[in-house]
Amino acid sequence: MKKKNEGSRLVYSTESGKISSDKRKKQAIPPNDGIVRLMRQTKGRKGKGVTLITGVALDNGALKKLAKSLKQKCGSGGSVKNGVIEIQGDHRDMLEQELGSLGYKVKRAGG
């Protein structure tokens, strides 16, 4: 008589149930150093420039509210992706003043 594990390979099993993916874990607020960084980027946008705002330590809902108010100040569109606020166009001067008045320490990053 053969033992259960001797000479056999498990091909498929429903014992363990659904396998969860690491991608579905709840996104946490990324650690930061307390400095909000402004940068301009055109990479992957067919030459159209956007201003990126990183380092804002807010949850997703508050980040969207901040992005909405900043877009209204600049008079342009934008979005929030992976904790980074993207605003269409080069508005670094205006955003630096606005974020400074909100109490953030702001630095320009990149070229």
C-alpha atoms as a printed R data frame, in Angstrom:
    type eleno elety resid chain resno      x      y       z
1   ATOM     1    CA   MET     A     1  0.000  0.000   0.000
2   ATOM     2    CA   LYS     A     2  1.340  3.436  -1.008
3   ATOM     3    CA   LYS     A     3  1.552  6.267   1.459
4   ATOM     4    CA   LYS     A     4 -0.345  9.428   0.610
5   ATOM     5    CA   ASN     A     5  2.696 11.688  -0.107
6   ATOM     6    CA   GLU     A     6  5.007  9.051  -1.508
7   ATOM     7    CA   GLY     A     7  5.698  9.386  -5.225
8   ATOM     8    CA   SER     A     8  2.913 11.860  -5.972
9   ATOM     9    CA   ARG     A     9  2.886 15.534  -6.811
10  ATOM    10    CA   LEU     A    10  0.095 17.906  -5.956
11  ATOM    11    CA   VAL     A    11 -1.224 19.397  -9.165
12  ATOM    12    CA   TYR     A    12 -4.334 21.216  -7.978
13  ATOM    13    CA   SER     A    13 -6.001 21.627  -4.635
14  ATOM    14    CA   THR     A    14 -8.927 23.623  -3.292
15  ATOM    15    CA   GLU     A    15 -7.892 23.161   0.330
16  ATOM    16    CA   SER     A    16 -6.326 26.572   0.843
17  ATOM    17    CA   GLY     A    17 -9.219 28.564  -0.629
18  ATOM    18    CA   LYS     A    18 -8.685 31.823  -2.421
19  ATOM    19    CA   ILE     A    19 -5.138 33.084  -2.582
20  ATOM    20    CA   SER     A    20 -4.919 36.771  -1.788
21  ATOM    21    CA   SER     A    21 -2.633 39.041  -3.725
22  ATOM    22    CA   ASP     A    22 -0.198 41.554  -2.198
23  ATOM    23    CA   LYS     A    23 -1.534 44.178  -4.624
24  ATOM    24    CA   ARG     A    24 -4.848 44.352  -2.792
25  ATOM    25    CA   LYS     A    25 -3.372 45.423   0.526
26  ATOM    26    CA   LYS     A    26 -4.529 48.751   1.843
27  ATOM    27    CA   GLN     A    27 -2.235 51.566   0.779
28  ATOM    28    CA   ALA     A    28 -0.606 53.258   3.728
29  ATOM    29    CA   ILE     A    29  0.522 56.849   3.858
30  ATOM    30    CA   PRO     A    30  4.132 56.846   2.651
31  ATOM    31    CA   PRO     A    31  6.745 57.925   5.169
32  ATOM    32    CA   ASN     A    32  8.053 61.419   4.589
33  ATOM    33    CA   ASP     A    33 10.530 63.916   5.955
34  ATOM    34    CA   GLY     A    34  8.052 66.779   6.347
35  ATOM    35    CA   ILE     A    35  9.053 68.496   3.113
36  ATOM    36    CA   VAL     A    36  6.644 68.931   0.212
37  ATOM    37    CA   ARG     A    37  8.477 68.716  -3.109
38  ATOM    38    CA   LEU     A    38  7.411 70.411  -6.343
39  ATOM    39    CA   MET     A    39  8.730 69.170  -9.661
40  ATOM    40    CA   ARG     A    40  7.910 69.578 -13.314
41  ATOM    41    CA   GLN     A    41  7.745 66.488 -15.512
42  ATOM    42    CA   THR     A    42  7.071 65.844 -19.197
43  ATOM    43    CA   LYS     A    43  8.177 62.218 -19.408
44  ATOM    44    CA   GLY     A    44  5.542 59.937 -20.939
45  ATOM    45    CA   ARG     A    45  3.142 62.795 -21.651
46  ATOM    46    CA   LYS     A    46  4.038 63.611 -25.277
47  ATOM    47    CA   GLY     A    47  5.790 66.835 -24.283
48  ATOM    48    CA   LYS     A    48  2.963 68.160 -22.132
49  ATOM    49    CA   GLY     A    49  4.286 69.323 -18.785
50  ATOM    50    CA   VAL     A    50  2.720 68.664 -15.404
51  ATOM    51    CA   THR     A    51  3.635 69.828 -11.924
52  ATOM    52    CA   LEU     A    52  4.018 66.998  -9.410
53  ATOM    53    CA   ILE     A    53  3.520 67.556  -5.686
54  ATOM    54    CA   THR     A    54  4.964 64.824  -3.452
55  ATOM    55    CA   GLY     A    55  5.516 64.435   0.273
56  ATOM    56    CA   VAL     A    56  2.111 65.630   1.493
57  ATOM    57    CA   ALA     A    57  1.266 63.464   4.507
58  ATOM    58    CA   LEU     A    58 -2.521 63.265   4.152
59  ATOM    59    CA   ASP     A    59 -4.913 60.390   3.668
60  ATOM    60    CA   ASN     A    60 -6.495 59.850   0.251
61  ATOM    61    CA   GLY     A    61 -9.675 61.874   0.898
62  ATOM    62    CA   ALA     A    62 -7.857 64.910   2.281
63  ATOM    63    CA   LEU     A    63 -5.314 64.692  -0.535
64  ATOM    64    CA   LYS     A    64 -8.113 64.881  -3.112
65  ATOM    65    CA   LYS     A    65 -9.602 67.935  -1.378
66  ATOM    66    CA   LEU     A    66 -6.214 69.660  -1.355
67  ATOM    67    CA   ALA     A    67 -5.685 68.800  -5.028
68  ATOM    68    CA   LYS     A    68 -9.096 70.228  -5.909
69  ATOM    69    CA   SER     A    69 -8.374 73.548  -4.200
70  ATOM    70    CA   LEU     A    70 -4.907 73.785  -5.802
71  ATOM    71    CA   LYS     A    71 -6.333 73.051  -9.257
72  ATOM    72    CA   GLN     A    72 -8.902 75.812  -8.773
73  ATOM    73    CA   LYS     A    73 -6.154 78.284  -7.772
74  ATOM    74    CA   CYS     A    74 -4.157 77.373 -10.892
75  ATOM    75    CA   GLY     A    75 -7.174 77.243 -13.195
76  ATOM    76    CA   SER     A    76 -6.167 73.910 -14.663
77  ATOM    77    CA   GLY     A    77 -6.902 70.207 -14.425
78  ATOM    78    CA   GLY     A    78 -5.081 67.423 -12.694
79  ATOM    79    CA   SER     A    79 -5.413 64.266 -10.653
80  ATOM    80    CA   VAL     A    80 -4.158 62.326  -7.630
81  ATOM    81    CA   LYS     A    81 -2.237 59.132  -8.375
82  ATOM    82    CA   ASN     A    82 -0.461 56.981  -5.772
83  ATOM    83    CA   GLY     A    83 -0.244 59.790  -3.230
84  ATOM    84    CA   VAL     A    84  1.153 62.280  -5.775
85  ATOM    85    CA   ILE     A    85 -0.833 65.330  -6.895
86  ATOM    86    CA   GLU     A    86 -0.472 66.048 -10.616
87  ATOM    87    CA   ILE     A    87 -1.507 69.471 -11.913
88  ATOM    88    CA   GLN     A    88 -1.441 70.169 -15.635
89  ATOM    89    CA   GLY     A    89  1.005 72.856 -16.692
90  ATOM    90    CA   ASP     A    90  3.946 74.562 -14.999
91  ATOM    91    CA   HIS     A    91  2.507 76.237 -11.877
92  ATOM    92    CA   ARG     A    92  5.438 75.786  -9.485
93  ATOM    93    CA   ASP     A    93  5.633 79.461  -8.475
94  ATOM    94    CA   MET     A    94  1.955 79.739  -7.576
95  ATOM    95    CA   LEU     A    95  1.884 76.336  -5.857
96  ATOM    96    CA   GLU     A    96  4.981 77.140  -3.805
97  ATOM    97    CA   GLN     A    97  3.318 80.284  -2.434
98  ATOM    98    CA   GLU     A    98 -0.029 78.572  -1.835
99  ATOM    99    CA   LEU     A    99  1.418 75.530  -0.049
100 ATOM   100    CA   GLY     A   100  3.686 77.818   2.005
101 ATOM   101    CA   SER     A   101  0.660 79.807   3.146
102 ATOM   102    CA   LEU     A   102 -0.999 76.529   4.199
103 ATOM   103    CA   GLY     A   103  1.954 75.840   6.513
104 ATOM   104    CA   TYR     A   104  3.944 73.322   4.449
105 ATOM   105    CA   LYS     A   105  7.711 73.479   4.027
106 ATOM   106    CA   VAL     A   106  8.158 73.505   0.241
107 ATOM   107    CA   LYS     A   107 11.199 72.708  -1.897
108 ATOM   108    CA   ARG     A   108 11.641 72.573  -5.646
109 ATOM   109    CA   ALA     A   109 13.017 69.265  -6.858
110 ATOM   110    CA   GLY     A   110 14.401 68.285 -10.222
111 ATOM   111    CA   GLY     A   111 15.692 70.534 -12.995
